[in-house]
Amino acid sequence: MRKKLAEWVKRYLPAEVLSLAATLAAGGATFALAHDRTATALAATWAGNVAYFGCILLQDVRATRRSRRAAGKRYTARTLGKNLRALVVEFGAAEVLDSFIIRPLLMYYLPLWLGSLSGGILAAKLAADVTFYIPAIISYELSKKRLRDFN
C-alpha cells in the first residue's frame, strides 16, 4: 500500500499544487473584478481544472515519450490520442460530477458559510477533491496497464 500511495502522490501532487494556485488566483481575481459569486465559483473551478489536467497530460506525454524512445518508437498524434483517451477513462465520471455539480456548488457556498473568500475556496477545493479522487484512483488503477505506454 505504501508503494501505491507514493505512486499516487507522485502522479497527483504536482497537478494539485498548480490547480490550487490557479483556483485561488482565478477565484480571487474574478471576485475582485465582478463581485459575482457564481462567476467566481465557475472561474475558480475551471482555472483549477485547466491547470490540473494540463499538468497530468504533460506528465503522461513525457512518460510516454521516454518509454517509446527507450523502445525505439516515435511519439505520434495517435500516441497523444491514446494519452487523452487514458485521461478520459481515468477522470471522466469523476470529472463530470466534480466540474459541473460538486465543485461549483462548494465554491459558491463555502465562502459564504465560512465568511472568507480564500478560506472558503480552499475548503471547497479540499472537500471536492475527496469525492473526485476516489473514483479517479480506482479508474486509474483499472486502466493503467491497458491504456498507458509508460507502465
ABEGO torsion letter per residue (X at the ends): XAAAAAAAAAAAAAAAAAAAAAAAAAAAAAAAAAGBAAAAAAAAAAAAAAAAAAAAAAAAAAAAAAAAAAAGBBBBAAAAAAAAAAAAAAAAAAAAAAAAAAAAAAAAAAAAAAGBAAAAAAAAAAAAAAAAAAAAAAAAAAAAAAABAAX
